Amino acid sequence: MVKSYAPGMALIALLVALAFEINHIQSAISPLALCVAFGFLVANFIQWPTFAAPATKLSSKTLMRIGVALLGAQVSVASLKEIGLKGVITVVIVVSFTIFGILGLSKLFKMSGDLGLLIGVGFGVCGATAVAAIRPQTRATEEETSYAIGLISLCGTLSIFILPFLGHLFNLDTREFGSWAGAAVHDVGQVVATASVWGDGADKYAIVVKLARVCLLAPIVLILSIRHRRWLTSQGKSEVAGAKIPLIPYFVLGFIAVATLHNLVTINTRLLADIVFTSKLLLGTGLVALGSGVRWKAIRAIGPRPMAMGLIAWVIVAGVALAAVKVTGL
């Protein structure tokens, strides 16, 4: 049985390793976005090998769900305490506005609601990581998921160059800019890169605010899992192969358990970093598998409207985040 998985896992591991090596060289580039891209490129411009089918299925289901469960190690209540009540209010306002605002824009642009949800949560919480976490609790297609991750990565990269310029234009101080970057930029690596371009220690403010946003991933995943379960029940799909689907999926319970343990027990810093890295690697294997199932024709069929909507949303979200930082004095 191991032999049937080994060749495919070797291919997937090679692509994941390449993505993370590029991220190591340039931290602003999301390794998870690269994982999707590499799976897509191999499948569309070469051919995804048939021998990789068992490993692809394992990665897209089991390994990815384990990765989502381990994401709980990134949820730190301490970050909420550090930014205080005004920081929590700012984060909740920005994340809520982002998700519901993008859902509204997706209707205006006549997009799929699930694509709008992926983009909204990705923009609002933590980029490609959030998309990977919530995707199993939506009806989004592989193409929509890949599109959302690509769009989020693009806008996050634009932030690295544009936000520091605007910060100087608006005469922001280091604390204000760091808080703005933490509230407005999507992926953690891109937040750090944006704050680093500004310099003067802006990263310490940015990272704390960003981690506070990550804390909201737990309730969002829980709410979406219950919502998805209700939809399955309404469609008569509450059972699979005779087994009843749990109200809350086991990997979501795992996510909550890991997050709870992380906040109740002091975990060695190195061990915590290893858990977070392992989570990203497992998510990477799942996203390579996802990318391998995406076809360019299907991506083209989605059309340019989500791209236009995403760029408009990016501008609006950045504006709302700056306004919230200014009003609350974060």
N, C-alpha and C positions, 0 to 999 in steps of 0.2 A: 504493500500500500504506500509506503514511504517513497518507493521508486516512482510511482505515478505523480507524486507532488514535486519531487526534487528538481527536475529540469525547469518546470514553470516557475517555482519559487526562486531558482537561481537567476532567471531572467528578470523577474520582478524585483528581486533584491538588488540586482545590478543597476536597474533604472532608479530605484529609490536611493541607492548609494550615490549615484551621479547627481541626483537632485540635491541631496544634502551637502555634497562636496561643493557644488556651485554656491549654495547658500552660505557655506563656511567661508568661501572666498569673498562673496558679496552678500552680506546679511540682509540687505534690503529686498532681495529676491526671495519670494515665498517658496520654500521647498515643496509644499503641498500643491501649489499651483503648477510647479514644474513636474510633479509626479503625474498629474492629470495630463499635462502636455506631452510627456514622454510616452505614456500609454497610447494616447491619441495618435502621435506621430508614427509609432511603430505599426499600429493597426491600419493606418490609412495610407502610408507611403511605402511600407514594406509588406508585412502581413503578420497578424498576430498568430503565432504557431498553434496548431491543434494540440500539441503536447502540453501546452500551458493551461488547457481548459480546467483541469482539477484544481490547480493552484490559484487560478483566477477566481474560481467560485469560492474557494476557501478564504482568499484575501478580501473579496468584496463583501462577504457575510461575516464569518466568525472573527477574523483578525481585525477588521475594521470596528466591529462592535466592542471588542476588548480594548481597542485604542480609545474609543469614546468613553468607556468606563474609567480608564486611567486618566482621562482629561480632568476628572474631579480633583486631581492633585494640584491643578492650577488655580483652584478656587480658594481664595484666602480671605476670610472675614477680617483679618488684621488690616488688610488694605482699606476696608470700609472704615475701620476705626481711625486709621491714619489720616484720611481726608476729612473726617468729621461729618456732621449732619449736612452742612452746606454742600460738601462734595458728593454725598450720597444723593441729595436732591438733584444736583447738576447731572450726575450720571443717569439717574432714573428718567429725568426729563429728556435728555438727549437720546437715550436708547429707545424709550417709548415713542418719541416723535419720529425717530428714524424708521422703526419697524412699521408703525401705522401710517406714517407719511408715505413710505415707499409702497405699501399695499394700496394706498389710495392712488398714487401715481400709476401703479401697474394697471389698475382698472381704467384710468384715464387713457393710457396708451394701449388698452385692449390686449393686455398680456395675460398669460396664465397666472392664476393666483398663487400657485406653488412656486413658480419662478420668482414672483414678487416677494414671497415669504423668504426664500433662500437669500435673495439679494438684501432684503431688509434686515434679517438677523445677521448676515455676514457683515454688512455695513455697521450695524449697531453694536455688535458684541466683539467678535475677534476673527473676522475675515474667513479664510478658507477653513479654518478649524471649526468654526461655528456651523458652516455649511455642511461639513462632514458629520457633525454631531446631530444635526436635526434632519438631515436628508432621509434616514429610514422612517421618520415620523411624518413624511409628506408623500404626495403622489407624484413628485417631480420625476421627470425622466432623466436618464443619464446625460442626454444632451443639454437639458436645462441646468443640471447641476454643474456640468463643465462650463457652460456659458456664464453662470453666476460666479464661479470661482475666477474665471478669466477676467470678468468685468471688475470684480472686487480688487484683484491684484493690480489691474491697470490703474484704477482710481487711487489706490494706496500708493503706488509708485509716483503718480503725478503729485501727490501730497508732499512727497519728500522735497520736491523742487519748488513747488508753488507756495506752500504754507510759510516757510521761512521768509520768502520775499514779501508776502502779505503781512507777516508779523512785524517786520521792520517798517513797512509802509504805514501800518496802523499804530506804530510806536508802542508795541507791547513790551512789558518787561519780561525777564526770564521766567518768573513764576507763571505769569499769564500765558506765555507762549507754551511752556511745558504742559500746563493744564489743558490748553486748547488742543495740542497735538495728542495728548492722551485721550481726550474726549472725542476727537474727530477722525483720527486715522484708524484703519481697520486692523491690519496684522501687527502683531507685537514687534516683529523685526522692522517693519516700516515705521512704527511709532518711534522706536529707538533711533532709526536712521534720520527721521525728520527732526527729532530733538537734537541729534548730534550735529546736523548741519547748522542749527542755530547756535549750539555751543553754550558756554557759560553755565553748565550744570542743569540745563533744561530737562535732561533725561530723567533726573530723579523725580521731578514733578510729573512728567509724562507717564512714567512706568507705574507709579502709584495709582493714578487715575485710570490707566488702561487696565490694571489688575482688578480695579473695582468694577469695571464694565464686565470683565470675565466672570465675576461672581454671579451676574444675572443669567449666565448660561444655564445653571442648574434649574431654576424655576421655569425658564423658557422651554427647556427640553421636557420637563415634567408635564407642563401644560399641553405641549404639542403631542406628547405620547397619549395623553388621555383623549385629546381631540381626535387623533388618528384612530384610536380604539373605537370611539363612538361611530366614526365613519364606517369602519369595517363592520361593526354590528349592524348599522343601517343598510349595508349592502349584503348582509347575510354571510359575511366572511369572518365571523368571530372565531371560526375553527379552521385549523389547517391539519389535514390528514387525521381527522378525528380528535385532535388535541385542541383544547380551548386556549385561545390566545390570551395571555395575562393582561389585566387592565394596564399595568405598567410593565413594559418589557424588561427582561432581566438585566440587559446592559445599562438601562437607565437606572435601575436600582443599584447596579454596581457603581455607576457614576456618583450617585448620591452617597453611597457607602464610603467610597474613596474620599469624597469631599468632606464628609463628616469626620472621618478618621484623621484627615490632614489637619482639621481645625481643632480637634480635641486632643491629639497626641503630637508631641514634638518629634518631628522626623528629621533625621540627619540631613543637612543641606545637600550633601553629595548624593545621598540616596534619593532625595526628592527630585533633584535635577535628572537623575537616571530614569526615574519613573516618568517624568515629563517627556524626556527624550524618547523613551520606549513608546510612549503614547503616540508621539509624532511619527515614529517609524512605522507603527502598525497602521495608523491612518494613511500614511504614504503608500503602503502596499495596497490598501483598499482603493485609493484614488488612482493608482496605476491601473488596477483592474477595471475601475469605472471608465477611465479614459480609453482603455482598449475596446470598450463596447460602443464608443461614440463614433459616428460616421459624419464626415464633413457635409454631406448632403443634408443630413438632419439638422446640423448646426445652421446651415444657410437658410433652412426652412423657418427657423425661429425669427429671422429677419433683423433689421437694424433698430427696431423700436426699443427693445430692452437696452441696447447700448446708449441710445439717446436719453432714455429715461434714467439710466444709471448715472450718466454724466450730469444731468440736471439735478438728480438727487444728491450727488456728491457735493455740488456747490451749495445746495440748500442746507444739507446736514452740517457742513463746515460753518456756515453762517449761524445756524441755530446753536451749535456748540460754542462758538465764540461769544454769542450773545448771552448764553447761560453762564459761561465763565465770568463775563463782565458783571452780570447782574448779581450773581451769588458771591463774587469776590473770591472764587476758588483759587 
